[in-house]
């Protein structure tokens, strides 16, 4: 399930995933992008992921595959998770070509925000 969090900057969408991602989550994200970036401006995503498992990661990635017209808007994708496995980062990068992806540990949220603030 996807929920939106307060963002530290207007060009970053902050979300939290808990459990399995759904089509409704993808629709919510699509509506958010359409509303907040109507002129096609670029944006980053900070995703805090709880209880990530292989199937949850796959569902999250599928949920992120919203309308292809938004791919050129996507710049950076910071993933904050309890998992210390680089495997999940590798899987995300495989499904999101052309997007800079970096994984952060649960206690590195401020580092994730700093990374998103840096120029790509």
Secondary structure as GFF3:
##gff-version 3
##sequence-region A 1 120
A	DSSP	beta_strand	2	5	.	.	.	ID=ss1
A	DSSP	beta_strand	12	18	.	.	.	ID=ss2
A	DSSP	alpha_helix	23	36	.	.	.	ID=ss3
A	DSSP	beta_strand	43	50	.	.	.	ID=ss4
A	DSSP	alpha_helix	54	64	.	.	.	ID=ss5
A	DSSP	three_ten_helix	68	73	.	.	.	ID=ss6
A	DSSP	beta_strand	74	81	.	.	.	ID=ss7
A	DSSP	alpha_helix	86	95	.	.	.	ID=ss8
A	DSSP	beta_strand	100	105	.	.	.	ID=ss9
A	DSSP	three_ten_helix	106	108	.	.	.	ID=ss10
A	DSSP	alpha_helix	109	117	.	.	.	ID=ss11
###
